[in-house]
Amino acid sequence: MLDQKIVEKLRERYKGLHPLIFHRSVEHARTDVELFDILESIPKSYPISWSEDNFCWVKTDLIRETKLSSRR
């Protein structure tokens, strides 16, 4: 479980990060350390998507995720 005081401090530290990306990062993290690692590894340019294999945000050239495309 994440310590809400640490989450709030990280929210202040990463205030330039889009709120949805921060929120989704919090959802993926199991510990405070994991949240910090996830936030530190976010690519500087967009578009990005979550990689379950690497457990981090990754730069992508695709605007839509592959999983969404396969639903057609």
N, C-alpha and C positions, 0 to 999 in steps of 0.2 A: 504494500500500500504506500502511496506517495504522501509525503509530508506537505500539507497545504502551504505552510510558510515558505518552504523551499520552492514550491511551484510558483508562488506569487513573486518571489525574488527573481526566479528565472523569467517570469513574464515581464518584469521590469527590465531585466538585462536584454531581452530579445524583443523590446517594444516595437522595433521596426519590422518584425516578422508578421506576416499576415495572421490574424487571429485564428482562422480556421486551421492553418498549418500547425500553429502552436497547440490548439485543442486536440487535433488528431495525433500529434506527437505525444501528448499526455495520455491519450487513450492507448497508445501502443506500448508505452513504458510500463514496466512492472516495478521499477525502483527509481529512486531519485538519480542515481548514477546513470542508469539507462536513459532517463530523460535528458540529462545533461549531454551524454554522448550523442543521442539522436539530434539534439538541437545544434551541437557543434559540427555535425557532419552534413548539415543541410547545404546543398549546392547554392552558389551565389546567383545563378541565373535560372530562369524558368523556361519551359515547363518542367515540373518535377512530378514524380509519382512514388508511392510507397513500394518498396521491394521487400516482400516477405522473406525471400531467400537471404538477403543481406541485412535485414532488420534495420533499414535506414531509408531516407529519402534519396532518390537517385535522379539525375538529369535524364530526360527523355526527349526524343525528337517527335514522339507521338503525342498529339493533343488528347486523344482518347486512349484509355487503357485497352490492352489487348483483350482482357476479359469482357469488357463491354461490347467489343466488336463481335465476339463469338456468340453473343446472345441473339443475333439476327437470324 
